[in-house]
Amino acid sequence: MFRLGIDEAGRGSLIGPLVVAGVLISREGTERLKKLGIRDSKELTPSQREDLLTRILEGSAWHAVIMYPPTVIDLYNLNRLTFTAVRDLVMHASTKGFKIERIVVDMIGGARRKNKILALPSGAEVIMEVGADKRYVEVSAASILAKVTRDRVLQAYREEYGVEGSGYPSDRRTVDWIIKNKNRLPLEIIRTRWSTLRKYGLNLRRAGSNE
């Protein structure tokens, strides 16, 4: 019997993609991961996440990542995008021939979204709750996969564009970098419709935008 955990990273960031990850682990595998100290990715350092990810991938039956770039995020509701990724991950995992007994997702969009997941042909118990990444090992594993994936994307941005900070609006280094480079920003990596930008008097437009 297998358990599918799904979580995201980068939901509220100014820079970079929304990353949604799914990890399928056997019941026995979740017990082994517990002993390794798998927990919510936000409680771990980048090096700890990288080390644990290797063990997670070795111990998983299946895993996948879906990423939405800022150019897509600017066009659609975040809950809608996240749910679409969750739905696709559940559908893909269900075709791999494993008996999935439980699907656990960190809360998105309330009961209506949960009912849509229940309607998918997985035959599994569906749990969707706030803080699932702290309570369920399979979600903690997905959280680490999502976060490491985003960490690597941000590192590539730092090397290519000189991006500073974590990419989140709460990080002053990121905000200062955007303000300092406002006339030569790589808009393909920035969520141009985020209200934080307007707060600092920035009105960024992509080429071809009618806004």
Buried (B, 14 or more C-beta within 10 A) or exposed (E): EBBBBBBBBBBEBBBBBBBBBBBBBBEEBBEBBEEBEBBBBEEBEEEBBBBBBEBBEEBBBBBBBBBBBBBEBBEEEBEEBBBBBBBBBBEBBBEEEBEBBBBBBBBBBEEEBBEBBBEBEBEBEBBBEEEBBBBBBBBBBBBBBBBBBBBEBBEEBEEEBEBBBBBBBEBEEBBEBBEEBBEEBBBEBBBBBBEBBEEEEBEBEBEEEEE
